[in-house]
Amino acid sequence: MTEPPVKVVGRLVVDLGEGREDRTRWQRLIYSRQPRAFYECFRPGCTRRIEGPVSGPEEVKAFVATARAEHVNLLHGGVS
């Protein structure tokens, strides 16, 4: 049996950033490139890209929900 072709409509990228650990009393990460995520839509005629800073699993989860709800529902009428 042949599988139907898969239609790719977008791409989600999460960049964990680049940084170093601050070993002083503050004990924090100092980023030279902040963590970020972006969603790129491949639907015909769509030029909108959603991008934002993220710094953990909860922020990535919220970013994905926003990309789905706002981008797909508002710009493409809810058609995934």
C-alpha positions as protocol buffer text, in pm:
chain_id: "A"
residue {
  index: 1
  type: MET
  ca { x: 0 y: 0 z: 0 }
}
residue {
  index: 2
  type: THR
  ca { x: 129 y: 345 z: -89 }
}
residue {
  index: 3
  type: GLU
  ca { x: 121 y: 622 z: 167 }
}
residue {
  index: 4
  type: PRO
  ca { x: -32 y: 951 z: 55 }
}
residue {
  index: 5
  type: PRO
  ca { x: 216 y: 1238 z: 16 }
}
residue {
  index: 6
  type: VAL
  ca { x: 271 y: 1457 z: 320 }
}
residue {
  index: 7
  type: LYS
  ca { x: 200 y: 1826 z: 275 }
}
residue {
  index: 8
  type: VAL
  ca { x: 445 y: 2043 z: 470 }
}
residue {
  index: 9
  type: VAL
  ca { x: 283 y: 2376 z: 551 }
}
residue {
  index: 10
  type: GLY
  ca { x: 534 y: 2527 z: 793 }
}
residue {
  index: 11
  type: ARG
  ca { x: 853 y: 2496 z: 988 }
}
residue {
  index: 12
  type: LEU
  ca { x: 914 y: 2552 z: 1360 }
}
residue {
  index: 13
  type: VAL
  ca { x: 1271 y: 2620 z: 1469 }
}
residue {
  index: 14
  type: VAL
  ca { x: 1393 y: 2653 z: 1828 }
}
residue {
  index: 15
  type: ASP
  ca { x: 1743 y: 2796 z: 1872 }
}
residue {
  index: 16
  type: LEU
  ca { x: 1873 y: 2736 z: 2224 }
}
residue {
  index: 17
  type: GLY
  ca { x: 2108 y: 3032 z: 2201 }
}
residue {
  index: 18
  type: GLU
  ca { x: 2471 y: 3057 z: 2289 }
}
residue {
  index: 19
  type: GLY
  ca { x: 2616 y: 3173 z: 2616 }
}
residue {
  index: 20
  type: ARG
  ca { x: 2832 y: 3103 z: 2914 }
}
residue {
  index: 21
  type: GLU
  ca { x: 2771 y: 3048 z: 3282 }
}
residue {
  index: 22
  type: ASP
  ca { x: 2855 y: 3339 z: 3510 }
}
residue {
  index: 23
  type: ARG
  ca { x: 3055 y: 3195 z: 3799 }
}
residue {
  index: 24
  type: THR
  ca { x: 3024 y: 3503 z: 4021 }
}
residue {
  index: 25
  type: ARG
  ca { x: 2774 y: 3532 z: 4303 }
}
residue {
  index: 26
  type: TRP
  ca { x: 2490 y: 3583 z: 4053 }
}
residue {
  index: 27
  type: GLN
  ca { x: 2516 y: 3228 z: 3904 }
}
residue {
  index: 28
  type: ARG
  ca { x: 2333 y: 3302 z: 3580 }
}
residue {
  index: 29
  type: LEU
  ca { x: 2376 y: 3250 z: 3209 }
}
residue {
  index: 30
  type: ILE
  ca { x: 2516 y: 3533 z: 3002 }
}
residue {
  index: 31
  type: TYR
  ca { x: 2400 y: 3498 z: 2645 }
}
residue {
  index: 32
  type: SER
  ca { x: 2588 y: 3617 z: 2339 }
}
residue {
  index: 33
  type: ARG
  ca { x: 2288 y: 3494 z: 2134 }
}
residue {
  index: 34
  type: GLN
  ca { x: 1951 y: 3475 z: 2310 }
}
residue {
  index: 35
  type: PRO
  ca { x: 1734 y: 3163 z: 2284 }
}
residue {
  index: 36
  type: ARG
  ca { x: 1458 y: 3213 z: 2027 }
}
residue {
  index: 37
  type: ALA
  ca { x: 1197 y: 3033 z: 1825 }
}
residue {
  index: 38
  type: PHE
  ca { x: 1040 y: 3107 z: 1491 }
}
residue {
  index: 39
  type: TYR
  ca { x: 761 y: 2969 z: 1279 }
}
residue {
  index: 40
  type: GLU
  ca { x: 779 y: 3003 z: 902 }
}
residue {
  index: 41
  type: CYS
  ca { x: 466 y: 2942 z: 693 }
}
residue {
  index: 42
  type: PHE
  ca { x: 502 y: 2771 z: 353 }
}
residue {
  index: 43
  type: ARG
  ca { x: 144 y: 2826 z: 237 }
}
residue {
  index: 44
  type: PRO
  ca { x: 119 y: 2996 z: -104 }
}
residue {
  index: 45
  type: GLY
  ca { x: 141 y: 3374 z: -79 }
}
residue {
  index: 46
  type: CYS
  ca { x: 212 y: 3386 z: 295 }
}
residue {
  index: 47
  type: THR
  ca { x: 505 y: 3605 z: 387 }
}
residue {
  index: 48
  type: ARG
  ca { x: 442 y: 3628 z: 761 }
}
residue {
  index: 49
  type: ARG
  ca { x: 696 y: 3479 z: 999 }
}
residue {
  index: 50
  type: ILE
  ca { x: 639 y: 3469 z: 1374 }
}
residue {
  index: 51
  type: GLU
  ca { x: 950 y: 3504 z: 1588 }
}
residue {
  index: 52
  type: GLY
  ca { x: 1009 y: 3553 z: 1957 }
}
residue {
  index: 53
  type: PRO
  ca { x: 1246 y: 3494 z: 2246 }
}
residue {
  index: 54
  type: VAL
  ca { x: 1202 y: 3172 z: 2445 }
}
residue {
  index: 55
  type: SER
  ca { x: 1390 y: 3052 z: 2750 }
}
residue {
  index: 56
  type: GLY
  ca { x: 1244 y: 2719 z: 2851 }
}
residue {
  index: 57
  type: PRO
  ca { x: 996 y: 2444 z: 2772 }
}
residue {
  index: 58
  type: GLU
  ca { x: 692 y: 2641 z: 2892 }
}
residue {
  index: 59
  type: GLU
  ca { x: 778 y: 2938 z: 2670 }
}
residue {
  index: 60
  type: VAL
  ca { x: 830 y: 2709 z: 2369 }
}
residue {
  index: 61
  type: LYS
  ca { x: 492 y: 2545 z: 2438 }
}
residue {
  index: 62
  type: ALA
  ca { x: 326 y: 2889 z: 2456 }
}
residue {
  index: 63
  type: PHE
  ca { x: 502 y: 2997 z: 2136 }
}
residue {
  index: 64
  type: VAL
  ca { x: 374 y: 2691 z: 1947 }
}
residue {
  index: 65
  type: ALA
  ca { x: 20 y: 2752 z: 2073 }
}
residue {
  index: 66
  type: THR
  ca { x: 41 y: 3115 z: 1959 }
}
residue {
  index: 67
  type: ALA
  ca { x: 173 y: 3015 z: 1617 }
}
residue {
  index: 68
  type: ARG
  ca { x: -115 y: 2772 z: 1573 }
}
residue {
  index: 69
  type: ALA
  ca { x: -391 y: 2992 z: 1709 }
}
residue {
  index: 70
  type: GLU
  ca { x: -295 y: 3332 z: 1575 }
}
residue {
  index: 71
  type: HIS
  ca { x: -120 y: 3253 z: 1250 }
}
residue {
  index: 72
  type: VAL
  ca { x: -320 y: 2959 z: 1118 }
}
residue {
  index: 73
  type: ASN
  ca { x: -661 y: 3067 z: 1247 }
}
residue {
  index: 74
  type: LEU
  ca { x: -638 y: 3439 z: 1173 }
}
residue {
  index: 75
  type: LEU
  ca { x: -442 y: 3439 z: 848 }
}
residue {
  index: 76
  type: HIS
  ca { x: -554 y: 3112 z: 691 }
}
residue {
  index: 77
  type: GLY
  ca { x: -906 y: 3073 z: 824 }
}
residue {
  index: 78
  type: GLY
  ca { x: -821 y: 2785 z: 1057 }
}
residue {
  index: 79
  type: VAL
  ca { x: -712 y: 2555 z: 772 }
}
residue {
  index: 80
  type: SER
  ca { x: -402 y: 2364 z: 878 }
}
